[in-house]
């Protein structure tokens, strides 16, 4: 059988434009980033978050419910201040607006952190101009539950504006609310960005905490003036301070509708201009500090000369307060906690909460019950309602609970570093007890010093033992409750150098968990409060040992229960606190 030969096919050479000779692809021109891109990215991330775990959806719903409650309260306050007498309206509007802005500044620093869905550090290596980045972050920050609550709260002023000034005054109230919201967001982000860089420098951490604590203390006299103004219908000091605040960006946008009601449109334009100028100044400040917050740069100064170690090397790693303790795993963990509180930027930010709870709260409760516009009336009110009514005891109830609440997500700060404790088989009870002891060593001296100073200044040292007993009891109970919560509902902290950053939805989660622990602490400490009012003054000292025993017992019970849960749920806790990367 003959085979037909296949036709000869000549070898084909590659074309000169194939392979390495191919022309480079044309670049994709997407255009420069815009502010709207950040807003759309924030909305996309929020939408994707709702498609994840059901717990995130539940926490978001709880945040919405809490936001609705806060918005209803704030709306009522602003609406009530707008329909009051003409003489009181500008002063109340100034104080209400200032309080709203200060809440945006202080609350993220002291308690819940800042929602950093779009972390500035993620844009550090991208060619995004700082001006566009700041404006984009500002626009993205306006999306969420807190901005909506703030806007609804500020819109309460439209009630009185429309009733007394018509549609024009109502429009001014709406415009003032929008400008005021911009002031709130810009102030919050600028301050947290500045402190994020400051708190990474250990030289200024104590000064930063002290300044914030003093700012919290300075708010208390303002509240006294507001109470006197509402109670008596007049207060020269409150009117003077309100008039000054109305010419600052803190309150000017919120007072503009009052001038619109009176028909003084020149003042309306001036106050709105002050608000816009304040936003511009804050954005300029944020523009200068955002690079430090993005890159984590901070001046650490010259390196210190190493000191000779004349003791055992292992002992040299322990803080001085622990070097007399017996060597062991518990002592080492306590020393680790103390060092982390001073060296980790996120924990250093939480030290502000400890300082505020230990010093600011006793001062605020003790001297915040004065009523009346004169010094004599305020002193009489303190004697009859304040110290004699147990203000110092109530202040330690709140202070002790707040100190323990810094442990509500204690594993979130460690993140993946908690895996080392799992590999070394650290018992759960030892783990949680060491963390509580580290916080106690830092907080107890501040708490005791603040209580002693307040009682001496007020001249009522007789309440000191009862107050310390209630404070120690509240701290022990909150530690036990926080241990259980941190094991059952841990959540990751954002992988960023900003110590105030908080992932999407985690701010609401933290606030809800803190509220649950706080209410549980108050309920379990209630027997001591009841005993304080039932016992005669001569037996009030009994509350000190009683509170110590009751708080220690519940702290041991909560820590033991949480430790057993931790040993069973350690892998789940590690997985929950591990930051998720997109």
HELIX and SHEET records of a PDB file:
HELIX    1   1 UNK A   19  UNK A   21  5                                   3    
HELIX    2   2 UNK A   35  UNK A   50  1                                  16    
HELIX    3   3 UNK A   54  UNK A   82  1                                  29    
HELIX    4   4 UNK A   86  UNK A  107  1                                  22    
HELIX    5   5 UNK A  108  UNK A  112  3                                   5    
HELIX    6   6 UNK A  120  UNK A  123  5                                   4    
HELIX    7   7 UNK A  130  UNK A  141  1                                  12    
HELIX    8   8 UNK A  145  UNK A  154  1                                  10    
HELIX    9   9 UNK A  155  UNK A  157  5                                   3    
HELIX   10  10 UNK A  158  UNK A  198  1                                  41    
HELIX   11  11 UNK A  205  UNK A  232  1                                  28    
HELIX   12  12 UNK A  236  UNK A  245  1                                  10    
HELIX   13  13 UNK A  252  UNK A  262  1                                  11    
HELIX   14  14 UNK A  265  UNK A  295  1                                  31    
HELIX   15  15 UNK A  313  UNK A  316  1                                   4    
HELIX   16  16 UNK A  320  UNK A  322  5                                   3    
HELIX   17  17 UNK A  329  UNK A  343  1                                  15    
HELIX   18  18 UNK A  345  UNK A  355  1                                  11    
HELIX   19  19 UNK A  356  UNK A  360  3                                   5    
HELIX   20  20 UNK A  361  UNK A  366  1                                   6    
HELIX   21  21 UNK A  375  UNK A  381  1                                   7    
HELIX   22  22 UNK A  382  UNK A  386  3                                   5    
HELIX   23  23 UNK A  391  UNK A  404  1                                  14    
HELIX   24  24 UNK A  405  UNK A  407  5                                   3    
HELIX   25  25 UNK A  415  UNK A  417  5                                   3    
HELIX   26  26 UNK A  418  UNK A  423  1                                   6    
HELIX   27  27 UNK A  428  UNK A  458  1                                  31    
HELIX   28  28 UNK A  461  UNK A  463  5                                   3    
HELIX   29  29 UNK A  464  UNK A  488  1                                  25    
HELIX   30  30 UNK A  506  UNK A  534  1                                  29    
HELIX   31  31 UNK A  537  UNK A  539  5                                   3    
HELIX   32  32 UNK A  542  UNK A  577  1                                  36    
SHEET    1   A 2 UNK A 114  UNK A 115  0                                        
SHEET    2   A 2 UNK A 501  UNK A 502  1                                        
END                                                                             
